[in-house]
């Protein structure tokens, strides 16, 4: 016994294979778009974390350069 795939459209349930071909195609494209959106959101999270990490790295390196410059200035003035 095979169970038909059901889909809800505008609050009504339909068997997917009974829908017109153009509606089935639109549903297929919708699913593909949802998949791509999920991947894009995941990639965005990765890039967001990478940017935050790199911003911290830039800040840390600037602090190190400032500290080094201040130490050199103190040695020269002595």
N, C-alpha and C positions, 0 to 999 in steps of 0.2 A: 504494500500500500504506500503510494507516494503522496506526500503532503505538498499541496500547491503553495508557492510563495505568494504571500499576501502583502499588499502595500496599501497604505492609507493616504488618500488624496482628499484634501478639503473635508476631513472628518468622516469620509466614507471608505470602507475597505473593499479592495478589488483583488482578484487573482491576477497576478502579473501577466501570465500568458494569455489572458483574455482581453487585455488592453490593445488598442490600435498600435500598429508598428511605430508611428511617429511619437506616441506617448511613451512606449517602451524605450525608444531611442533617447528621448529627453531624460527619462529616468536613468538610463545608463550614463549619459553625459553628466548628469547631476552627481551620480556616485563617483565618477572619475574626478570631477571638480572638488568634491568633498575630500577625496583621498589626497589630491594635490595640496589642498588647503591645510590638511593635517601635517603633511610633510613640511610645507612652508612655515607653519607655526613652530614646528620642532626646530627647523634650521634657524629661525629668528631667535629662539631661546638660546641656541648655541652661540650665535653671533653676538647677542646681547651680553652673555656671560663673558665672551672673549673680549669684547670692548671694555667692559668693566674691569677685567683683569689687566688689560693693557693700560688703561688709564691709571691704575694703581702702580704699574711698573714705571710709567712716565713720571709720576709724582715721586716715587722712591728714587729714581735716578737723578731727578732734578735736585732733591734734597741732598743726595750724595755729592753732586757737583758743587752745590752751594757750600756744604761743609768743607769740602776740599779747597775751594777758593778762599774761604775764610781762614783756614789753617795756613795756606800759603801767604796770605796777606799778613798774618800775625808774625810769621817767620821773617818776612822781609822787613817789617817795621821794627824788629828787635835790634 
